[in-house]
Amino acid sequence: MTERDFVGYGRNPPDPRWPSGARVALNFVLNHEEGGEESLPDGDPRSETALTEGSTASVKGRDLAAESMFQFGSRVGFWRIHRLFTERALPCTVFAVARALERTPDAAAAMVEAGWDFCGHGLRWEMHAGMEEAKERTRVAEATAIIERLTGTRPMGWYTRYAPSENTRRLLAESGYLYDSDAYDDELPYWRAVKGKPHLVIPYTLTHNDVRFQRAALTTGEEFFAYIRHACELMLSEPGGRILSVGLHNRIIGHAGRASGLAKVLDWAKAQDGVWVCRRADIAAHWMKEHPAA
């Protein structure tokens, strides 16, 4: 049984000593999921509707509208987001669903060309909570092999769709993963012992995330810009330093009215001396060097 820690770093979190004296490590994460979701053509019993514009509608049988919204993400949304980052020469981390990456080889090549890093995000876009251990082990191995084949680099980090299983972290460590992001409990990395060996955790968040659009918490690009900027400004005013993970989805922020806000966030962040726009791989390498496991 996984033990729960309600204390963490407490009142004295470590100074992360981010490069160049930065106070905020700002990591944009692009969830590349389109083509890895459940669909009837792939033999699944239903059409996936999560994080689509019509997720409140009920369709019996195959939901062609939802399928089309996922396809917008890979056909249009990805390329808009890719342009926003590459025009500004800013990095990004990809949470890559292996089947989605496999179905979009040109996008995979563009990510590699841009120097983005990759985290495994599942063989398919599915939760691992409750998954039988042997099946999960196979899923992790297959996803890892596909991502390595398409990108030329073995992913060193992993993030499960929302909920991992009790076995996920151990299976990842056994598979050679250096870190995972299957936690939402901190704003700094920390070490955990997995089978007696140190394993790094770089927590993620669903709070500073474009899923807020799907939950009607945000409705315009301007609101997204203000929301992320205000979070950065507060962190800049605090002692020490923090990580701000900003989750993005091709089929959500990739729409023009929302992407306009992302463009403003990128321009603002690039102009801030105290903000280090970085990849998750950069955070992992920095933490392992500056704060090695005891």
C-alpha positions, -999 to 999 in steps of 0.1 A, spaced: 0 0 0 14 34 -10 20 55 21 6 91 22 28 121 31 10 151 44 41 171 54 65 172 24 91 200 27 70 218 53 79 254 63 115 251 49 114 240 13 149 238 -4 161 265 -26 160 248 -60 189 270 -73 174 273 -107 198 284 -135 207 321 -137 190 328 -104 155 322 -118 126 319 -92 102 300 -115 109 270 -136 81 273 -162 74 241 -180 49 239 -208 36 204 -213 19 194 -245 -4 163 -240 -3 145 -274 -32 122 -271 -52 123 -304 -54 88 -319 -47 71 -286 -82 75 -272 -110 49 -272 -129 46 -305 -151 21 -321 -129 18 -352 -101 6 -328 -123 -21 -314 -134 -2 -283 -169 -4 -269 -174 34 -270 -162 67 -283 -140 88 -260 -155 122 -253 -133 135 -225 -119 170 -230 -139 177 -261 -164 205 -268 -193 181 -267 -184 162 -236 -218 171 -220 -237 156 -249 -248 120 -248 -245 100 -280 -254 63 -283 -230 43 -303 -202 58 -323 -197 96 -316 -184 110 -349 -184 145 -336 -161 136 -307 -138 117 -331 -137 148 -353 -127 170 -324 -98 147 -315 -88 148 -352 -88 187 -351 -61 184 -324 -37 165 -345 -46 180 -379 -47 217 -369 -42 223 -332 -8 207 -329 7 227 -358 -6 260 -344 10 253 -310 42 241 -326 44 273 -346 39 294 -314 67 277 -296 92 274 -325 87 310 -336 98 321 -301 125 295 -298 109 283 -266 110 246 -254 82 223 -246 77 189 -230 55 163 -247 34 139 -227 33 114 -256 6 87 -259 25 61 -280 -4 52 -303 -11 89 -309 26 96 -318 26 65 -341 -4 79 -360 12 113 -365 48 106 -376 52 141 -392 43 157 -359 67 134 -340 95 145 -364 86 182 -359 88 177 -321 123 161 -324 135 189 -348 123 215 -322 143 198 -295 113 190 -273 116 162 -247 93 133 -243 76 116 -214 56 84 -217 19 91 -214 7 55 -219 4 31 -248 -31 45 -252 -49 74 -235 -61 54 -205 -59 53 -167 -37 26 -151 -56 27 -118 -68 -9 -111 -50 -23 -141 -36 -58 -137 1 -58 -131 12 -80 -160 -9 -60 -184 5 -27 -171 41 -40 -174 34 -48 -211 17 -15 -217 47 4 -203 72 -17 -224 53 -13 -256 48 25 -251 85 30 -243 96 10 -274 73 30 -298 83 64 -284 120 55 -287 115 42 -323 97 74 -334 119 99 -316 153 82 -315 155 87 -277 142 66 -249 118 85 -227 132 90 -192 100 104 -176 64 92 -174 30 106 -167 -1 84 -165 -36 96 -176 -48 111 -142 -46 80 -120 -17 55 -118 -20 21 -102 -3 10 -70 23 -7 -91 30 21 -117 60 37 -100 77 4 -92 71 -8 -128 86 24 -142 116 22 -120 121 -14 -130 119 -3 -166 147 22 -162 127 54 -159 145 81 -140 114 100 -129 76 101 -130 51 129 -127 23 108 -113 18 132 -84 0 165 -77 13 171 -42 41 197 -45 57 225 -65 92 211 -63 107 177 -72 114 152 -44 129 117 -40 111 85 -32 126 51 -24 114 24 -48 126 -11 -39 154 5 -19 166 28 -47 161 65 -52 134 75 -77 127 112 -86 92 126 -87 85 158 -106 49 167 -96 24 178 -123 -8 198 -119 -43 199 -134 -48 234 -120 -27 255 -144 -40 236 -173 -61 243 -204 -86 217 -191 -100 247 -173 -116 257 -206 -136 224 -207 -148 230 -172 -160 265 -179 -135 280 -154 -118 299 -183 -136 310 -215 -112 333 -234 -75 335 -243 -72 367 -223 -84 348 -192 -58 321 -198 -31 347 -202 -41 364 -170 -44 332 -150 -10 319 -159 7 353 -156 -8 359 -121 5 324 -110 40 333 -122 39 367 -105 29 352 -72 56 326 -74 82 353 -83 72 372 -51 78 341 -29 111 331 -13 131 303 -29 118 290 -61 90 268 -76 79 248 -107 49 260 -126 37 232 -150 13 245 -176 -6 216 -193 -18 220 -229 -38 199 -253 -38 201 -291 -76 198 -292 -82 225 -265 -56 253 -266 -50 247 -303 -82 266 -312 -74 302 -323 -94 320 -296 -75 302 -269 -42 300 -286 -41 338 -287 -38 337 -249 -10 311 -251 9 334 -274 7 362 -249 18 339 -221 49 329 -241 58 365 -250 54 376 -214 74 347 -200 102 352 -224 107 388 -212 109 379 -175 144 376 -160 132 355 -131 114 329 -153 133 299 -166 112 284 -195 125 248 -196 118 212 -204 110 186 -178 142 168 -188 160 200 -178 144 201 -144 152 164 -138 189 169 -148 192 200 -126 176 184 -96 198 153 -99 229 175 -100 219 201 -74 198 180 -50 210 144 -54 192 117 -34 206 113 1 
